[in-house]
Amino acid sequence: MEFILYLGIIIAATKIAGHLSVRIGQPAVLGEIIAGIVLGPAVLGVLHADESFLHYFSEIGVLLLMFLAGLETDLDQLKRNWKPAFAVAIGGILLPFVGGYSAAVLFGFEQKYALFFGILFCATSVSISVQVLKEMNKLGSREGTTILGAAVVDDVLVVILLAVMMSVLGTGSDISLGLLIGKKAIFFVAVLLAGWLLVPPLMKRLGSLRVTEAAIGFALVICFGFAYFAESMGMAGIIGAFAAGIAISQTPLVHDVEHKLEPIAYGIFVPVFFASIGLNVTFEGLGSQIGFVVAITIIAILTKLIGGGLGAKLTGFDTRSALAVGSGMISRGEVALIIAAAGLEASLLEEKYFTAVIIMVIVTTLITPPVLKWTFSRQAENHRIESR
């Protein structure tokens, strides 16, 4: 029963830290991640990231977060912004790959390690940006939908690039590139058809069953089903959860599901997810790599900001809006953590650099909320000045 105590500590700590973060003008999510750092091995050592219940609760938390983002997404806006989203994703992959590869070469990495480092820098986790955009009521804006769309494209391209690299380097010779791309195509076709033809009538029929909260129950079944299907097709589960949210957003039950699911998600599961990111921070063996950590962190931040921002700028966004889009792509989050772990297992990332990579991932995740809020605030201020 010890996990119940830990769960209570996490919820209390994240809510208090989130409140304090808002009080000083920062997004609540920043305080929630810092609460995880304080509770984790980096400071107090009360909790550790390898607690099994934390893994499961955080997995559910990020899926629910992206599911709610899908429910709130303006599908027409998303369709209108597919070109900017694709351009942002391409810019957010090319520049980080060059930056990560170059940094690794400068620090004396062998070729295969440097190539993997480039791939690692390409990762984007939009879950942090989603929370900040929700807090600022910008999730449905042109910038918000572009960031979401770009993150989906980014996820697909990074997985393909990783598979190609593992095949070329001989650590994943059993991976067929054709099969990999085919599975991605099957995923998107199946999700599109299910969202259009299956989900609306299914929700209408099952949501009317005479049991307590039938609609929200089956909405969660669809969310988890889509997420599982995404994982089985080699995609991140958050993409499936996001797609499920968009599918249900086209039904009359969308507001009922959103209204009843938010208290569950933000009351229990989402705080554990944000805290779990902070719990990964540890400073063991980092003393001799401070310069390396600082260098790769700065490169990771700037390449995503500039690469994503340039893609937005070239497709019609003004400078401030492009900067806001680029800042929404900075966070590497859980996606980069998964890639780093895969690289370690495949001998593409040396163990002595693993902690440094984790610190880089955490810092990019920590810096995203304040930068994103600042860029949107400057954008709003600029619009007010122009309207006078």
C-alpha positions in Angstrom: 0.0 0.0 0.0 3.1 2.3 0.0 2.3 3.5 -3.5 -0.9 5.2 -2.2 1.3 7.3 0.1 3.6 8.2 -2.8 0.7 9.0 -5.0 -0.7 11.4 -2.4 2.8 13.1 -2.1 3.0 13.5 -5.8 -0.4 15.0 -6.2 0.0 17.4 -3.3 3.6 18.5 -4.4 2.6 19.0 -8.0 -0.5 21.1 -7.2 1.4 23.3 -4.7 4.4 23.7 -7.0 2.1 24.4 -10.0 0.3 27.1 -7.9 3.6 28.7 -6.9 4.7 28.6 -10.6 1.6 30.5 -11.7 2.1 33.0 -8.9 5.5 34.0 -10.3 4.1 34.3 -13.9 5.1 30.9 -15.2 2.9 28.0 -16.5 1.8 25.5 -13.8 3.5 22.6 -15.7 6.9 24.1 -15.0 6.3 23.8 -11.2 5.0 20.3 -11.6 8.1 19.1 -13.3 10.3 20.8 -10.8 8.3 19.1 -8.0 9.4 15.8 -9.5 13.0 16.9 -9.5 12.8 17.9 -5.9 11.1 14.6 -4.9 13.5 12.5 -7.0 17.0 11.3 -6.6 18.5 14.7 -7.6 17.4 16.4 -4.4 15.3 14.6 -1.6 15.3 11.0 -3.0 11.8 10.4 -1.7 10.8 8.8 -5.0 12.5 7.1 -7.9 11.5 6.9 -11.6 11.7 3.0 -11.6 8.7 2.7 -9.3 6.3 0.5 -11.4 3.1 2.4 -10.4 4.8 5.7 -11.6 5.4 4.1 -15.0 1.8 3.0 -15.5 0.2 6.2 -14.0 2.5 8.4 -16.1 1.7 6.4 -19.3 -2.0 6.9 -18.7 -1.4 10.5 -17.9 0.3 11.4 -21.1 -2.3 9.4 -23.1 -5.2 11.3 -21.4 -3.4 14.6 -22.0 -3.1 14.0 -25.7 -6.6 12.6 -25.9 -8.0 15.8 -24.4 -5.8 17.8 -26.8 -7.5 15.9 -29.6 -10.9 16.6 -28.2 -10.2 20.3 -28.2 -8.5 20.5 -31.6 -10.2 22.4 -34.4 -10.1 19.8 -37.2 -10.8 22.4 -39.9 -7.9 24.5 -38.6 -5.7 21.5 -38.6 -6.5 20.7 -42.2 -5.8 24.3 -43.3 -2.4 24.2 -41.6 -1.1 20.9 -42.9 1.5 22.6 -45.1 3.0 24.8 -42.3 2.9 21.7 -40.0 4.9 19.7 -42.5 7.4 22.5 -43.1 7.9 23.0 -39.3 8.4 19.2 -38.9 11.0 19.2 -41.7 12.8 22.2 -40.4 12.6 20.8 -36.9 14.4 17.6 -38.1 17.0 18.9 -40.5 18.6 21.5 -38.3 18.6 19.4 -35.1 20.1 16.5 -37.0 22.9 18.6 -38.3 23.4 20.2 -34.9 23.4 17.0 -33.0 25.7 15.2 -35.4 28.1 18.1 -35.5 28.3 18.4 -31.7 29.0 14.7 -31.4 31.8 14.9 -34.0 33.3 17.9 -32.2 33.4 16.0 -29.0 35.2 13.1 -30.7 32.3 10.6 -31.1 32.7 7.7 -33.6 30.6 8.0 -36.8 27.8 5.7 -35.7 27.5 7.4 -32.3 27.4 10.8 -34.0 24.7 9.7 -36.4 22.6 8.4 -33.6 23.1 11.6 -31.7 21.7 13.5 -34.7 18.6 11.4 -34.6 18.2 11.9 -30.9 18.2 15.7 -31.4 15.3 15.4 -33.9 12.8 14.0 -31.4 9.9 16.2 -30.3 7.5 15.7 -27.4 4.5 18.0 -27.8 2.8 16.9 -24.5 4.4 19.7 -22.5 3.5 22.3 -25.1 -0.1 21.0 -25.2 -0.4 21.7 -21.5 1.0 25.2 -21.8 -1.2 26.0 -24.8 -4.3 24.7 -22.9 -3.4 27.0 -20.0 -3.2 30.0 -22.4 -6.3 29.0 -24.4 -4.1 28.8 -27.5 -4.5 25.1 -28.3 -7.0 25.8 -31.1 -5.1 28.7 -32.5 -3.3 28.6 -35.9 0.1 28.3 -34.0 -1.3 25.6 -31.7 -2.7 23.4 -34.4 0.5 23.8 -36.5 2.6 22.6 -33.5 0.3 19.6 -33.0 0.4 18.7 -36.7 4.2 19.1 -36.9 4.7 16.9 -33.9 2.7 14.0 -35.6 4.8 14.4 -38.8 8.0 14.6 -36.7 7.2 11.4 -34.8 6.7 9.5 -38.0 9.9 10.8 -39.7 12.1 10.2 -36.7 11.0 6.6 -36.3 11.7 6.0 -39.9 15.1 7.7 -39.7 16.0 5.6 -36.6 15.0 2.4 -38.3 17.1 3.3 -41.4 20.1 4.1 -39.3 19.8 0.9 -37.2 19.6 -1.1 -40.4 22.5 0.6 -42.1 24.7 0.2 -38.9 23.9 -3.5 -38.7 22.2 -3.3 -35.2 18.7 -3.6 -36.7 19.3 -5.6 -39.9 16.0 -7.5 -39.3 14.1 -4.3 -39.7 12.5 -3.9 -43.2 12.2 -0.3 -44.2 9.3 -1.1 -46.5 7.5 -2.9 -43.8 8.1 0.0 -41.4 6.7 2.6 -43.8 3.8 0.2 -44.7 2.8 -0.1 -41.0 2.8 3.7 -40.7 0.5 3.9 -43.8 -1.8 1.2 -42.4 -2.0 3.1 -39.1 -3.1 6.4 -40.7 -5.5 4.8 -43.1 -7.1 2.6 -40.4 -7.4 5.6 -38.0 -8.9 7.8 -40.6 -11.5 5.2 -41.6 -12.3 4.3 -38.0 -12.6 8.0 -37.0 -14.9 8.7 -39.9 -17.0 5.6 -40.2 -16.8 3.7 -36.9 -16.3 6.0 -33.9 -19.4 8.3 -34.4 -22.0 5.6 -34.7 -20.3 3.5 -32.0 -20.2 6.3 -29.5 -23.9 7.1 -30.3 -25.0 3.5 -29.7 -22.7 2.6 -26.8 -23.0 6.0 -25.1 -26.8 5.5 -24.7 -26.4 2.2 -22.7 -28.1 2.3 -19.3 -25.0 2.1 -17.2 -23.2 4.8 -15.3 -21.0 7.1 -17.5 -21.2 4.8 -20.5 -20.0 7.6 -22.9 -16.8 8.4 -21.0 -16.1 4.7 -20.4 -16.2 3.9 -24.1 -14.4 7.1 -25.0 -11.5 5.8 -22.9 -11.8 2.4 -24.6 -11.4 4.1 -27.9 -8.5 6.2 -26.6 -6.6 3.3 -25.2 -7.4 1.1 -28.3 -6.1 3.7 -30.7 -3.0 4.2 -28.5 -2.3 0.4 -28.4 -2.8 0.2 -32.2 -0.3 3.0 -32.7 2.3 1.3 -30.5 1.8 -2.0 -32.4 2.4 -0.1 -35.7 5.6 1.4 -34.4 4.2 4.8 -33.6 4.1 6.6 -30.3 0.9 5.8 -28.3 0.3 9.6 -27.8 -0.3 9.9 -31.6 -3.0 7.2 -31.3 -4.6 8.9 -28.3 -4.6 12.3 -30.1 -6.2 10.7 -33.1 -8.9 9.1 -30.9 -9.6 12.6 -29.4 -10.1 14.1 -32.8 -12.4 11.3 -33.8 -14.6 11.7 -30.8 -14.5 15.5 -31.2 -16.7 15.0 -34.3 -19.5 13.5 -32.2 -22.2 15.2 -30.2 -20.8 13.7 -27.0 -17.5 15.6 -27.2 -18.3 18.2 -24.5 -19.7 15.6 -22.1 -16.6 13.4 -22.4 -14.2 16.4 -22.1 -16.1 17.9 -19.1 -16.1 14.6 -17.2 -12.6 13.3 -18.2 -10.7 16.5 -17.3 -11.1 16.1 -13.5 -9.9 12.5 -13.6 -6.9 13.3 -15.9 -5.7 16.5 -14.2 -6.6 15.3 -10.7 -4.6 12.1 -10.7 -2.8 10.9 -13.8 -1.4 14.0 -15.6 0.4 15.3 -12.4 2.1 11.9 -12.1 3.3 12.2 -15.7 4.8 15.6 -15.2 6.4 14.6 -11.9 7.9 11.5 -13.5 9.8 13.6 -16.0 11.5 15.4 -13.1 12.2 12.1 -11.4 14.6 11.1 -14.2 17.0 13.8 -13.2 20.2 12.6 -11.4 23.6 14.2 -11.2 25.7 11.0 -10.7 28.9 11.0 -12.7 28.0 14.3 -14.3 30.9 16.4 -12.9 33.3 15.6 -15.8 30.7 16.3 -18.5 29.4 19.7 -17.5 30.8 21.4 -20.7 29.3 18.6 -22.8 25.9 18.9 -21.2 25.8 22.7 -21.6 26.9 22.5 -25.2 24.4 19.8 -26.4 21.6 21.5 -24.4 22.1 24.9 -26.1 22.4 23.2 -29.5 19.2 21.2 -28.8 17.2 24.3 -27.9 18.4 26.6 -30.7 18.2 24.0 -33.5 14.5 23.2 -32.8 13.6 26.8 -32.2 15.3 28.1 -35.4 14.4 25.0 -37.5 10.8 24.9 -36.5 10.5 28.7 -36.6 12.0 28.9 -40.1 9.5 26.3 -41.4 6.7 28.4 -40.0 8.1 31.6 -41.4 8.5 30.2 -44.9 4.8 29.1 -44.9 3.3 32.4 -44.1 3.7 33.0 -40.3 5.0 36.4 -39.2 8.2 36.5 -37.2 6.6 36.4 -33.7 4.2 33.6 -34.6 7.0 31.6 -36.2 9.0 32.0 -33.0 6.0 30.8 -31.0 5.7 27.7 -33.2 9.4 27.0 -33.0 9.4 27.3 -29.2 6.6 24.7 -29.0 8.8 22.2 -30.7 11.8 22.5 -28.3 10.8 19.9 -25.7 12.2 16.4 -26.2 10.3 14.9 -23.3 9.4 11.2 -23.1 10.0 10.7 -26.9 13.7 11.4 -26.6 13.9 9.3 -23.4 12.5 6.3 -25.3 14.9 6.8 -28.3 17.9 7.2 -25.9 17.0 4.0 -24.1 16.7 2.2 -27.5 20.1 3.6 -28.6 21.7 2.4 -25.4 20.3 -1.1 -25.9 21.4 -1.2 -29.5 24.9 0.1 -28.6 24.4 3.3 -30.5 24.7 5.4 -27.4 27.6 4.9 -25.0 26.6 4.4 -21.4 28.9 7.1 -20.1 26.9 9.7 -22.0 23.4 8.5 -21.1 23.1 10.7 -18.0 24.2 13.7 -20.0 21.6 13.0 -22.6 18.9 12.6 -19.9 19.8 16.0 -18.4 19.6 17.6 -21.9 16.2 16.1 -22.4 15.0 17.4 -19.0 16.3 20.9 -19.6 14.7 21.2 -23.0 11.5 20.1 -21.4 11.8 22.5 -18.5 12.6 25.5 -20.7 9.7 25.0 -23.1 6.9 26.3 -20.8 8.4 29.7 -20.0 9.8 30.2 -23.6 6.4 29.3 -25.1 4.5 31.6 -22.7 6.9 34.4 -23.4 6.7 34.1 -27.2 2.9 34.1 -27.1 2.8 37.0 -24.7 5.1 39.0 -26.9 2.9 38.1 -29.9 -0.3 39.3 -28.1 1.5 42.5 -27.0 2.5 43.2 -30.6 -1.0 42.6 -31.9 -2.3 45.1 -29.3 0.2 47.8 -30.3 -0.7 47.3 -34.0 -4.4 47.5 -33.3 -4.2 51.0 -31.7 
